[in-house]
């Protein structure tokens, strides 16, 4: 089979091998606090089973901190750390939406934190 090209309409598409590089894990939100001097950002502590991580997420306009605590969400666990407003963020929470957040990506039943999402 011939290799796909941009002319075939595959521009921007990734291979299954590229997708396999993304480590998606279930994480339970333990804490949520507003990042000072922002209206959109929370600093979250999440449980990944064998470790806890700090993640900065733009959820503050759509969720109160107490609405997030205890939720089991989907986290990109192998994203390079980034510093956001002086806070190290070690992952990214998946959510639906474009310019406005529509919904968090969550699991629909109880699974242990750290479980791989495939």
N, C-alpha and C positions, 0 to 999 in steps of 0.2 A: 504494500500500500504506500502511496506517495506521501511525503511529509506535508502537512498543512502549511499554508502560507497565509500572509495577510490578505492576499487576493481571494482566498477561499472564505473569508469572513471570520477568521479565527483570531483577529487582532484583540489582544488583551486577555485571551483565554490562557489558563495554566494547565499543565499536565497533572495527572494523578500523582506523579512523583513530587511535583512542586507542592501540591496540597498536603501530601503525607509529611512534609517538613513542619507543618503547623501542629503544635501540640495543644489540643483543646482538652481542658480538664474541668470537672465539676469543682466549684469552690463555694464554700458557705461563708456568707458575710457575717463577720463577728462584730465589727464596729463601723460606724459612719459618723464623720464629723465634717463640718463646713471648713473649707480652706479659707483662711482669713483674706479679706479684701476681694472676695469673689462672690458671685451670685449663682454660678453654675456648677462649681466643683466641690466634690466630697473627697476626703481622704478616708479610704476604707481599709480595714484589716480583714483579710480573707484567710480561711483555713483550707489548705490543699492536702490535708491528711497527714503528710509527713513534715509539713512546714507551714508557717504563717507568713503571709506577704502583705506589703502595703501597696495599694493601687490608688491612683487618682482617677476619678471618673466624673464626667459631666452629667450628673443625674439630679443635681439639686433643684432644678426648675420643675422637675416632674415627680420627685419622691421626697418625702420627709425621711430623716435618718431612721426613725423607728419603723418605717415601712420596709426598709431594706434589710435590717438586722434579722438574721435567721434564714434568709432566702438562699437557695442553692442555685447558683448562676453558672454560666459557661464562661471560662476564662482562657484567653490565649496565654499559655504558661511559658512559652519559649520566646516571647518578644523581648528584644533588647531593652534593658532598663532605660527610662527617660526621666529627666528632671523637669517637673512641671510646677511652676511657682515656688521653686526652691525645695520641692518635695520629690524624693525618688519614687517613681512608679514602676513596679515590677510585674507588669501584665496588662491586659486589656479585657474589659468586660464586653461581651457581645450584646448588642441591642439592635432592635429594628427601628428604622427611621432614616430620614435624610437630613433635612435642616432641623426638624423637630423630632425628638424622641417619641416613639410610639409604644415600645414595649421592651422589657428586658428579655434576653434569652435565658430561660430557666428549664430545669428538668421537671417532669410532671409527676415524679414519685421520689421517695426517699432513696438516695444512693450515697455511698460514702464519699466524703470530700477526697479529691485527688483522682477519682475515677476518670479514665480516659474516655473522651467523646470521639466516636468514629462515625 
